[in-house]
Amino acid sequence: MADTTRTANVDDTIALLQSGLISIDPEAALTNIESWQEQLKGTPFAETLGELKLAIDGGIRSGEIGSIMADLGKQVSTAASSQEGEVASKLQELAQVLSGAMHS
């Protein structure tokens, strides 16, 4: 995740989540998720993002958004531990925002 596109995407995602889940436009959320899915194809992240996308899109799992986001937070935190420098700190910040998003 060292390239600038992904770093910018991390910043955009953090900003989106920090704006408050209730105020996030569902279309903006889905666009953000799809961007991440494209970048992370074939990884566990992409699968979890797919679950989140279905839940946001009004699927039967909409009540599980909080637990899906917490799972993503754990996955991102684990990924951050294998990175260094700014990438690690950005991923750790994203993990914290994901894990705490339902409580804000």
A tleap script that builds the chain and sets N, CA, C and O, in Angstrom:
source leaprc.protein.ff14SB
mol = sequence {
  NMET ALA ASP THR THR ARG THR ALA ASN VAL
  ASP ASP THR ILE ALA LEU LEU GLN SER GLY
  LEU ILE SER ILE ASP PRO GLU ALA ALA LEU
  THR ASN ILE GLU SER TRP GLN GLU GLN LEU
  LYS GLY THR PRO PHE ALA GLU THR LEU GLY
  GLU LEU LYS LEU ALA ILE ASP GLY GLY ILE
  ARG SER GLY GLU ILE GLY SER ILE MET ALA
  ASP LEU GLY LYS GLN VAL SER THR ALA ALA
  SER SER GLN GLU GLY GLU VAL ALA SER LYS
  LEU GLN GLU LEU ALA GLN VAL LEU SER GLY
  ALA MET HIE CSER
}
set mol.1.N position { 0.808 -1.201 0.000 }
set mol.1.CA position { 0.000 0.000 0.000 }
set mol.1.C position { 0.849 1.261 0.000 }
set mol.1.O position { 0.390 2.306 0.462 }
set mol.2.N position { 2.020 1.195 -0.483 }
set mol.2.CA position { 2.937 2.317 -0.389 }
set mol.2.C position { 2.709 3.390 -1.439 }
set mol.2.O position { 3.237 4.492 -1.295 }
set mol.3.N position { 1.945 3.114 -2.489 }
set mol.3.CA position { 1.825 4.138 -3.512 }
set mol.3.C position { 0.898 5.276 -3.082 }
set mol.3.O position { 0.063 5.106 -2.193 }
set mol.4.N position { 1.054 6.431 -3.719 }
set mol.4.CA position { 0.326 7.628 -3.297 }
set mol.4.C position { -1.170 7.528 -3.530 }
set mol.4.O position { -1.942 8.155 -2.804 }
set mol.5.N position { -1.603 6.759 -4.524 }
set mol.5.CA position { -3.032 6.599 -4.769 }
set mol.5.C position { -3.700 5.941 -3.571 }
set mol.5.O position { -4.752 6.394 -3.120 }
set mol.6.N position { -3.104 4.890 -3.060 }
set mol.6.CA position { -3.694 4.197 -1.913 }
set mol.6.C position { -3.620 5.056 -0.663 }
set mol.6.O position { -4.548 5.049 0.145 }
set mol.7.N position { -2.532 5.796 -0.489 }
set mol.7.CA position { -2.430 6.684 0.670 }
set mol.7.C position { -3.526 7.735 0.606 }
set mol.7.O position { -4.160 8.034 1.618 }
set mol.8.N position { -3.754 8.301 -0.585 }
set mol.8.CA position { -4.820 9.287 -0.752 }
set mol.8.C position { -6.177 8.643 -0.475 }
set mol.8.O position { -7.044 9.260 0.142 }
set mol.9.N position { -6.360 7.400 -0.933 }
set mol.9.CA position { -7.612 6.701 -0.703 }
set mol.9.C position { -7.817 6.458 0.795 }
set mol.9.O position { -8.945 6.546 1.279 }
set mol.10.N position { -6.756 6.157 1.529 }
set mol.10.CA position { -6.854 5.991 2.980 }
set mol.10.C position { -7.302 7.303 3.603 }
set mol.10.O position { -8.197 7.313 4.448 }
set mol.11.N position { -6.687 8.419 3.195 }
set mol.11.CA position { -7.074 9.730 3.724 }
set mol.11.C position { -8.535 10.040 3.425 }
set mol.11.O position { -9.260 10.521 4.296 }
set mol.12.N position { -8.973 9.765 2.190 }
set mol.12.CA position { -10.364 10.013 1.806 }
set mol.12.C position { -11.323 9.164 2.640 }
set mol.12.O position { -12.372 9.641 3.073 }
set mol.13.N position { -10.955 7.914 2.857 }
set mol.13.CA position { -11.807 7.005 3.633 }
set mol.13.C position { -11.889 7.456 5.086 }
set mol.13.O position { -12.970 7.446 5.674 }
set mol.14.N position { -10.766 7.851 5.668 }
set mol.14.CA position { -10.760 8.348 7.041 }
set mol.14.C position { -11.654 9.576 7.153 }
set mol.14.O position { -12.468 9.669 8.072 }
set mol.15.N position { -11.508 10.521 6.220 }
set mol.15.CA position { -12.318 11.739 6.238 }
set mol.15.C position { -13.808 11.409 6.109 }
set mol.15.O position { -14.640 11.995 6.802 }
set mol.16.N position { -14.137 10.474 5.225 }
set mol.16.CA position { -15.531 10.083 5.032 }
set mol.16.C position { -16.107 9.496 6.318 }
set mol.16.O position { -17.208 9.860 6.730 }
set mol.17.N position { -15.368 8.594 6.946 }
set mol.17.CA position { -15.852 7.959 8.174 }
set mol.17.C position { -15.927 8.942 9.331 }
set mol.17.O position { -16.832 8.851 10.161 }
set mol.18.N position { -14.996 9.875 9.397 }
set mol.18.CA position { -14.995 10.835 10.491 }
set mol.18.C position { -16.126 11.854 10.368 }
set mol.18.O position { -16.444 12.547 11.334 }
set mol.19.N position { -16.732 11.948 9.185 }
set mol.19.CA position { -17.842 12.886 9.016 }
set mol.19.C position { -19.099 12.384 9.733 }
set mol.19.O position { -20.078 13.119 9.863 }
set mol.20.N position { -19.069 11.153 10.189 }
set mol.20.CA position { -20.202 10.577 10.911 }
set mol.20.C position { -21.004 9.672 10.004 }
set mol.20.O position { -21.413 10.078 8.916 }
set mol.21.N position { -21.231 8.453 10.444 }
set mol.21.CA position { -21.903 7.473 9.595 }
set mol.21.C position { -23.283 7.915 9.144 }
set mol.21.O position { -23.691 7.630 8.018 }
set mol.22.N position { -24.000 8.603 10.006 }
set mol.22.CA position { -25.361 9.009 9.661 }
set mol.22.C position { -25.358 10.023 8.530 }
set mol.22.O position { -26.293 10.066 7.730 }
set mol.23.N position { -24.309 10.843 8.460 }
set mol.23.CA position { -24.274 11.883 7.437 }
set mol.23.C position { -23.653 11.428 6.119 }
set mol.23.O position { -23.643 12.189 5.152 }
set mol.24.N position { -23.140 10.211 6.064 }
set mol.24.CA position { -22.507 9.725 4.837 }
set mol.24.C position { -23.581 9.353 3.815 }
set mol.24.O position { -24.499 8.585 4.102 }
set mol.25.N position { -23.441 9.913 2.629 }
set mol.25.CA position { -24.321 9.564 1.530 }
set mol.25.C position { -24.052 8.108 1.141 }
set mol.25.O position { -22.904 7.747 0.880 }
set mol.26.N position { -25.083 7.272 1.099 }
set mol.26.CA position { -24.859 5.864 0.753 }
set mol.26.C position { -24.126 5.679 -0.574 }
set mol.26.O position { -23.310 4.767 -0.707 }
set mol.27.N position { -24.409 6.535 -1.554 }
set mol.27.CA position { -23.721 6.427 -2.844 }
set mol.27.C position { -22.231 6.712 -2.694 }
set mol.27.O position { -21.411 6.050 -3.330 }
set mol.28.N position { -21.865 7.697 -1.854 }
set mol.28.CA position { -20.451 8.002 -1.611 }
set mol.28.C position { -19.779 6.824 -0.924 }
set mol.28.O position { -18.640 6.479 -1.239 }
set mol.29.N position { -20.489 6.208 0.017 }
set mol.29.CA position { -19.944 5.042 0.721 }
set mol.29.C position { -19.716 3.895 -0.254 }
set mol.29.O position { -18.665 3.255 -0.228 }
set mol.30.N position { -20.691 3.636 -1.110 }
set mol.30.CA position { -20.568 2.531 -2.060 }
set mol.30.C position { -19.452 2.790 -3.074 }
set mol.30.O position { -18.731 1.866 -3.449 }
set mol.31.N position { -19.307 4.036 -3.516 }
set mol.31.CA position { -18.224 4.385 -4.436 }
set mol.31.C position { -16.872 4.150 -3.781 }
set mol.31.O position { -15.961 3.610 -4.408 }
set mol.32.N position { -16.737 4.555 -2.513 }
set mol.32.CA position { -15.496 4.356 -1.779 }
set mol.32.C position { -15.190 2.868 -1.635 }
set mol.32.O position { -14.056 2.439 -1.847 }
set mol.33.N position { -16.197 2.091 -1.278 }
set mol.33.CA position { -16.022 0.644 -1.112 }
set mol.33.C position { -15.601 -0.001 -2.427 }
set mol.33.O position { -14.692 -0.831 -2.451 }
set mol.34.N position { -16.259 0.379 -3.523 }
set mol.34.CA position { -15.927 -0.202 -4.826 }
set mol.34.C position { -14.487 0.117 -5.235 }
set mol.34.O position { -13.807 -0.717 -5.832 }
set mol.35.N position { -14.031 1.318 -4.913 }
set mol.35.CA position { -12.649 1.694 -5.211 }
set mol.35.C position { -11.674 0.786 -4.465 }
set mol.35.O position { -10.689 0.309 -5.029 }
set mol.36.N position { -11.971 0.559 -3.182 }
set mol.36.CA position { -11.115 -0.334 -2.390 }
set mol.36.C position { -11.188 -1.766 -2.903 }
set mol.36.O position { -10.166 -2.447 -2.985 }
set mol.37.N position { -12.387 -2.229 -3.251 }
set mol.37.CA position { -12.522 -3.598 -3.759 }
set mol.37.C position { -11.670 -3.804 -5.010 }
set mol.37.O position { -11.045 -4.851 -5.174 }
set mol.38.N position { -11.648 -2.819 -5.878 }
set mol.38.CA position { -10.858 -2.908 -7.108 }
set mol.38.C position { -9.369 -3.040 -6.783 }
set mol.38.O position { -8.662 -3.840 -7.395 }
set mol.39.N position { -8.902 -2.252 -5.821 }
set mol.39.CA position { -7.490 -2.271 -5.454 }
set mol.39.C position { -7.093 -3.531 -4.694 }
set mol.39.O position { -5.938 -3.954 -4.744 }
set mol.40.N position { -8.046 -4.125 -3.996 }
set mol.40.CA position { -7.723 -5.238 -3.102 }
set mol.40.C position { -8.306 -6.571 -3.567 }
set mol.40.O position { -8.499 -7.486 -2.766 }
set mol.41.N position { -8.583 -6.673 -4.868 }
set mol.41.CA position { -9.132 -7.915 -5.432 }
set mol.41.C position { -8.342 -9.126 -4.967 }
set mol.41.O position { -7.112 -9.107 -4.907 }
set mol.42.N position { -9.081 -10.180 -4.640 }
set mol.42.CA position { -8.447 -11.439 -4.289 }
set mol.42.C position { -7.914 -11.512 -2.871 }
set mol.42.O position { -7.215 -12.464 -2.524 }
set mol.43.N position { -8.228 -10.529 -2.048 }
set mol.43.CA position { -7.776 -10.540 -0.662 }
set mol.43.C position { -8.973 -10.685 0.271 }
set mol.43.O position { -10.111 -10.475 -0.150 }
set mol.44.N position { -8.732 -11.044 1.537 }
set mol.44.CA position { -9.831 -11.099 2.498 }
set mol.44.C position { -10.528 -9.740 2.661 }
set mol.44.O position { -11.719 -9.672 2.964 }
set mol.45.N position { -9.756 -8.658 2.453 }
set mol.45.CA position { -10.356 -7.326 2.548 }
set mol.45.C position { -11.499 -7.173 1.544 }
set mol.45.O position { -12.572 -6.674 1.886 }
set mol.46.N position { -11.263 -7.603 0.311 }
set mol.46.CA position { -12.263 -7.450 -0.739 }
set mol.46.C position { -13.545 -8.198 -0.381 }
set mol.46.O position { -14.646 -7.716 -0.645 }
set mol.47.N position { -13.397 -9.372 0.217 }
set mol.47.CA position { -14.570 -10.154 0.613 }
set mol.47.C position { -15.356 -9.430 1.715 }
set mol.47.O position { -16.582 -9.340 1.650 }
set mol.48.N position { -14.656 -8.922 2.710 }
set mol.48.CA position { -15.321 -8.206 3.802 }
set mol.48.C position { -15.959 -6.918 3.287 }
set mol.48.O position { -17.051 -6.548 3.719 }
set mol.49.N position { -15.285 -6.240 2.372 }
set mol.49.CA position { -15.856 -5.034 1.760 }
set mol.49.C position { -17.128 -5.374 0.987 }
set mol.49.O position { -18.076 -4.588 0.976 }
set mol.50.N position { -17.152 -6.527 0.348 }
set mol.50.CA position { -18.355 -6.974 -0.350 }
set mol.50.C position { -19.519 -7.159 0.614 }
set mol.50.O position { -20.655 -6.805 0.300 }
set mol.51.N position { -19.233 -7.715 1.787 }
set mol.51.CA position { -20.268 -7.874 2.809 }
set mol.51.C position { -20.791 -6.512 3.253 }
set mol.51.O position { -21.997 -6.322 3.413 }
set mol.52.N position { -19.866 -5.557 3.452 }
set mol.52.CA position { -20.264 -4.217 3.875 }
set mol.52.C position { -21.108 -3.542 2.795 }
set mol.52.O position { -22.104 -2.883 3.096 }
set mol.53.N position { -20.709 -3.707 1.559 }
set mol.53.CA position { -21.445 -3.112 0.443 }
set mol.53.C position { -22.875 -3.645 0.408 }
set mol.53.O position { -23.821 -2.874 0.246 }
set mol.54.N position { -23.036 -4.953 0.557 }
set mol.54.CA position { -24.379 -5.545 0.571 }
set mol.54.C position { -25.213 -5.015 1.739 }
set mol.54.O position { -26.404 -4.744 1.585 }
set mol.55.N position { -24.587 -4.870 2.897 }
set mol.55.CA position { -25.305 -4.383 4.070 }
set mol.55.C position { -25.755 -2.936 3.873 }
set mol.55.O position { -26.883 -2.583 4.216 }
set mol.56.N position { -24.887 -2.108 3.328 }
set mol.56.CA position { -25.233 -0.700 3.090 }
set mol.56.C position { -26.303 -0.578 2.023 }
set mol.56.O position { -27.172 0.289 2.100 }
set mol.57.N position { -26.239 -1.431 1.045 }
set mol.57.CA position { -27.165 -1.379 -0.085 }
set mol.57.C position { -28.550 -1.926 0.284 }
set mol.57.O position { -29.372 -2.181 -0.596 }
set mol.58.N position { -28.804 -2.105 1.581 }
set mol.58.CA position { -30.123 -2.523 2.028 }
set mol.58.C position { -30.343 -4.007 2.021 }
set mol.58.O position { -31.481 -4.478 2.028 }
set mol.59.N position { -29.255 -4.749 2.006 }
set mol.59.CA position { -29.375 -6.197 2.035 }
set mol.59.C position { -29.888 -6.676 3.376 }
set mol.59.O position { -30.095 -5.881 4.293 }
set mol.60.N position { -30.089 -7.950 3.486 }
set mol.60.CA position { -30.635 -8.521 4.710 }
set mol.60.C position { -29.683 -8.384 5.891 }
set mol.60.O position { -30.083 -8.597 7.035 }
set mol.61.N position { -28.413 -8.027 5.622 }
set mol.61.CA position { -27.431 -7.929 6.690 }
set mol.61.C position { -27.237 -6.487 7.163 }
set mol.61.O position { -26.234 -6.199 7.817 }
set mol.62.N position { -28.163 -5.570 6.854 }
set mol.62.CA position { -27.962 -4.163 7.188 }
set mol.62.C position { -27.753 -3.941 8.685 }
set mol.62.O position { -27.104 -2.972 9.080 }
set mol.63.N position { -28.290 -4.818 9.513 }
set mol.63.CA position { -28.092 -4.708 10.959 }
set mol.63.C position { -26.692 -5.106 11.394 }
set mol.63.O position { -26.332 -4.928 12.557 }
set mol.64.N position { -25.907 -5.636 10.483 }
set mol.64.CA position { -24.564 -6.107 10.811 }
set mol.64.C position { -23.464 -5.138 10.387 }
set mol.64.O position { -22.287 -5.494 10.439 }
set mol.65.N position { -23.815 -3.928 9.970 }
set mol.65.CA position { -22.813 -2.975 9.492 }
set mol.65.C position { -21.730 -2.743 10.549 }
set mol.65.O position { -20.543 -2.712 10.223 }
set mol.66.N position { -22.131 -2.581 11.803 }
set mol.66.CA position { -21.154 -2.333 12.869 }
set mol.66.C position { -20.157 -3.463 13.027 }
set mol.66.O position { -18.958 -3.215 13.155 }
set mol.67.N position { -20.628 -4.690 13.021 }
set mol.67.CA position { -19.700 -5.807 13.198 }
set mol.67.C position { -18.819 -6.004 11.966 }
set mol.67.O position { -17.662 -6.406 12.092 }
set mol.68.N position { -19.354 -5.726 10.780 }
set mol.68.CA position { -18.543 -5.830 9.566 }
set mol.68.C position { -17.438 -4.776 9.599 }
set mol.68.O position { -16.292 -5.060 9.252 }
set mol.69.N position { -17.787 -3.558 10.016 }
set mol.69.CA position { -16.776 -2.499 10.097 }
set mol.69.C position { -15.728 -2.822 11.156 }
set mol.69.O position { -14.547 -2.529 10.970 }
set mol.70.N position { -16.150 -3.420 12.256 }
set mol.70.CA position { -15.188 -3.836 13.287 }
set mol.70.C position { -14.250 -4.903 12.736 }
set mol.70.O position { -13.051 -4.879 13.015 }
set mol.71.N position { -14.792 -5.845 11.950 }
set mol.71.CA position { -13.953 -6.874 11.313 }
set mol.71.C position { -12.935 -6.224 10.370 }
set mol.71.O position { -11.763 -6.601 10.350 }
set mol.72.N position { -13.397 -5.251 9.597 }
set mol.72.CA position { -12.476 -4.534 8.704 }
set mol.72.C position { -11.398 -3.824 9.502 }
set mol.72.O position { -10.231 -3.817 9.111 }
set mol.73.N position { -11.787 -3.227 10.623 }
set mol.73.CA position { -10.822 -2.550 11.484 }
set mol.73.C position { -9.736 -3.498 11.953 }
set mol.73.O position { -8.557 -3.144 11.966 }
set mol.74.N position { -10.131 -4.706 12.338 }
set mol.74.CA position { -9.151 -5.713 12.776 }
set mol.74.C position { -8.238 -6.126 11.630 }
set mol.74.O position { -7.030 -6.273 11.815 }
set mol.75.N position { -8.820 -6.315 10.440 }
set mol.75.CA position { -8.021 -6.705 9.279 }
set mol.75.C position { -7.012 -5.616 8.923 }
set mol.75.O position { -5.856 -5.907 8.616 }
set mol.76.N position { -7.454 -4.365 8.965 }
set mol.76.CA position { -6.561 -3.255 8.630 }
set mol.76.C position { -5.465 -3.119 9.681 }
set mol.76.O position { -4.311 -2.850 9.349 }
set mol.77.N position { -5.824 -3.304 10.947 }
set mol.77.CA position { -4.828 -3.231 12.016 }
set mol.77.C position { -3.750 -4.294 11.833 }
set mol.77.O position { -2.564 -4.021 12.013 }
set mol.78.N position { -4.167 -5.499 11.475 }
set mol.78.CA position { -3.218 -6.577 11.213 }
set mol.78.C position { -2.316 -6.223 10.039 }
set mol.78.O position { -1.108 -6.453 10.090 }
set mol.79.N position { -2.898 -5.664 8.984 }
set mol.79.CA position { -2.106 -5.262 7.813 }
set mol.79.C position { -1.125 -4.156 8.187 }
set mol.79.O position { 0.001 -4.133 7.690 }
set mol.80.N position { -1.541 -3.245 9.053 }
set mol.80.CA position { -0.673 -2.135 9.467 }
set mol.80.C position { 0.572 -2.640 10.171 }
set mol.80.O position { 1.638 -2.035 10.060 }
set mol.81.N position { 0.446 -3.747 10.897 }
set mol.81.CA position { 1.589 -4.265 11.650 }
set mol.81.C position { 2.701 -4.795 10.735 }
set mol.81.O position { 3.840 -4.963 11.170 }
set mol.82.N position { 2.366 -5.054 9.478 }
set mol.82.CA position { 3.391 -5.535 8.548 }
set mol.82.C position { 3.947 -4.414 7.663 }
set mol.82.O position { 4.746 -4.666 6.761 }
set mol.83.N position { 3.523 -3.189 7.927 }
set mol.83.CA position { 3.984 -2.036 7.155 }
set mol.83.C position { 4.916 -1.178 8.008 }
set mol.83.O position { 5.095 -1.431 9.199 }
set mol.84.N position { 5.500 -0.172 7.385 }
set mol.84.CA position { 6.401 0.720 8.105 }
set mol.84.C position { 6.055 2.173 7.802 }
set mol.84.O position { 5.377 2.471 6.819 }
set mol.85.N position { 6.529 3.066 8.656 }
set mol.85.CA position { 6.453 4.492 8.420 }
set mol.85.C position { 5.049 5.037 8.287 }
set mol.85.O position { 4.137 4.644 9.015 }
set mol.86.N position { 4.889 5.964 7.329 }
set mol.86.CA position { 3.618 6.658 7.145 }
set mol.86.C position { 2.494 5.708 6.774 }
set mol.86.O position { 1.359 5.890 7.213 }
set mol.87.N position { 2.796 4.696 5.973 }
set mol.87.CA position { 1.769 3.740 5.570 }
set mol.87.C position { 1.211 3.033 6.802 }
set mol.87.O position { -0.004 2.895 6.942 }
set mol.88.N position { 2.091 2.585 7.693 }
set mol.88.CA position { 1.653 1.906 8.916 }
set mol.88.C position { 0.792 2.821 9.768 }
set mol.88.O position { -0.240 2.393 10.285 }
set mol.89.N position { 1.201 4.081 9.925 }
set mol.89.CA position { 0.436 4.990 10.782 }
set mol.89.C position { -0.914 5.336 10.151 }
set mol.89.O position { -1.910 5.462 10.864 }
set mol.90.N position { -0.961 5.492 8.831 }
set mol.90.CA position { -2.239 5.771 8.153 }
set mol.90.C position { -3.186 4.578 8.285 }
set mol.90.O position { -4.375 4.751 8.549 }
set mol.91.N position { -2.656 3.372 8.100 }
set mol.91.CA position { -3.492 2.182 8.236 }
set mol.91.C position { -3.985 2.007 9.664 }
set mol.91.O position { -5.129 1.607 9.885 }
set mol.92.N position { -3.124 2.305 10.637 }
set mol.92.CA position { -3.534 2.187 12.034 }
set mol.92.C position { -4.640 3.202 12.351 }
set mol.92.O position { -5.582 2.895 13.082 }
set mol.93.N position { -4.514 4.413 11.794 }
set mol.93.CA position { -5.556 5.423 11.984 }
set mol.93.C position { -6.870 4.954 11.358 }
set mol.93.O position { -7.935 5.096 11.959 }
set mol.94.N position { -6.791 4.400 10.157 }
set mol.94.CA position { -7.987 3.881 9.498 }
set mol.94.C position { -8.609 2.757 10.313 }
set mol.94.O position { -9.831 2.696 10.453 }
set mol.95.N position { -7.786 1.871 10.848 }
set mol.95.CA position { -8.292 0.766 11.676 }
set mol.95.C position { -9.052 1.299 12.885 }
set mol.95.O position { -10.118 0.785 13.225 }
set mol.96.N position { -8.511 2.322 13.530 }
set mol.96.CA position { -9.171 2.905 14.705 }
set mol.96.C position { -10.501 3.554 14.330 }
set mol.96.O position { -11.492 3.419 15.048 }
set mol.97.N position { -10.511 4.259 13.197 }
set mol.97.CA position { -11.746 4.908 12.756 }
set mol.97.C position { -12.804 3.858 12.402 }
set mol.97.O position { -13.973 4.004 12.758 }
set mol.98.N position { -12.388 2.804 11.704 }
set mol.98.CA position { -13.329 1.734 11.368 }
set mol.98.C position { -13.891 1.069 12.615 }
set mol.98.O position { -15.095 0.833 12.710 }
set mol.99.N position { -13.027 0.770 13.559 }
set mol.99.CA position { -13.452 0.078 14.775 }
set mol.99.C position { -14.357 0.948 15.640 }
set mol.99.O position { -15.234 0.428 16.330 }
set mol.100.N position { -14.160 2.244 15.612 }
set mol.100.CA position { -14.954 3.141 16.445 }
set mol.100.C position { -16.088 3.830 15.725 }
set mol.100.O position { -16.816 4.605 16.345 }
set mol.101.N position { -16.268 3.580 14.442 }
set mol.101.CA position { -17.249 4.306 13.639 }
set mol.101.C position { -18.682 4.177 14.144 }
set mol.101.O position { -19.443 5.143 14.094 }
set mol.102.N position { -19.045 3.034 14.613 }
set mol.102.CA position { -20.431 2.835 15.054 }
set mol.102.C position { -20.700 3.462 16.414 }
set mol.102.O position { -21.850 3.562 16.841 }
set mol.103.N position { -19.637 3.885 17.092 }
set mol.103.CA position { -19.801 4.465 18.422 }
set mol.103.C position { -19.797 5.976 18.394 }
set mol.103.O position { -19.949 6.611 19.437 }
set mol.104.N position { -19.626 6.573 17.212 }
set mol.104.CA position { -19.583 8.040 17.135 }
set mol.104.C position { -20.866 8.629 16.630 }
set mol.104.O position { -20.981 9.849 16.511 }
savepdb mol mol.pdb
quit
